[in-house]
Amino acid sequence: MIKKLGVLTGGGDAPGLNGVIRAVVKTALHNYNLEVVGFQDGFYGLVKNNYQVLTIDKVSGILHKGGTILGTNNRDNPFHFPVMENGKKIYRDLSAEALKNIERLGIDVLVVIGGDGSLSIANDFSKKGLKVIGVPKTIDNDLDATDVTFGFDTAVTTATEALDKLHTTAESHHRIMILEVMGRYGGWIALYSGIAGGADVILIPEIPYDLKKVKQKIEERKAQGKLFSIIVVAEGAKPIGGQMTVAKTIQGSSDPIRLGGVGQLVAEQLTQLTGLEARVTVLGHLQRGGSPTAYDRILSTRFGVKAVEQAVEGPWGTMVALHGQEIVCVQLAQAVQHLKKVDPQGELIKAARATGICFG
Ligand code: F6P
């Protein structure tokens, strides 16, 4: 019989994490009489045995708050954990320590709220016999096994608001305004916010760009008397035959590549091509911060409730997911197999093209 749950939030934060934690604790305590223990700072807390007992008081008043009351990090993988030995940083497999902590605390099932990196680690623990339930989170919306991840809607809303603001200043100065948004190897945030924010050009990793086509679009607009243009660039966008722009690499992270900088490159090249002034705004971590939208509060709550039901009833080694209108469960192993990408021939791209948006 299941008596105690562990829960942790891993990877980059996303608005809605607190909604899941709150729903897990409320469902577990009220409906199943379980205890819940929350590990601090993702898998780091699991290895170091840093935890807190989660009571109703601890999760009260957190639904509307961004971030995570448990803390998170996108570096410390227990299977490849950084330790200092003889003044040197090396990496060791400390998964056995983590499992011992789970056993000592009497935790029956671990709920891991994370993106593909954290859920892959959860899957590795599942292979070692731990009962695990995954909850998909990421602003990037790049997890294939769920229609949507929570955090995405808030990020898109933030990016759309930024585009609305850029529009007025672009129009006043007759400039090209470029907004670089996050999303890693997927163009979801760029595509959704670009459509919602009335962008003229959207550049995404799934459709490598040719800036001559962007120049043509800007000139067509000029001919119609529109002296400004709004361009949304996904951080993973790349030219035809070219590479993504890497900002830095983070040692020890399950995905060490950090993208960034393509907006500036596009600005410089477009100014050369068109002679027009271009300005770049990099929206960065604003997309991860702040209060979750109503949609993300509801989705995260539904995921948290289902995660507890699944933790009690099994099967474990699964992840909760949204399929259509339903919250379902899928195999964790299948969920982390590949990333969800924008379909260049899909309906969304067709709709965007039909309304005149150029993809370079
Ligand atoms: O996966 C979420 C995300 O915000 C990506 O969109 C972005 O590329 C990355 O994380 C940034 O990571 P960090 O917080 O390490 O800068």
Residues whose N, C-alpha, C, O or C-beta is under 5 A from the ligand:
A	BS01	F6P	G12 D140 M182 G183 R184 L259
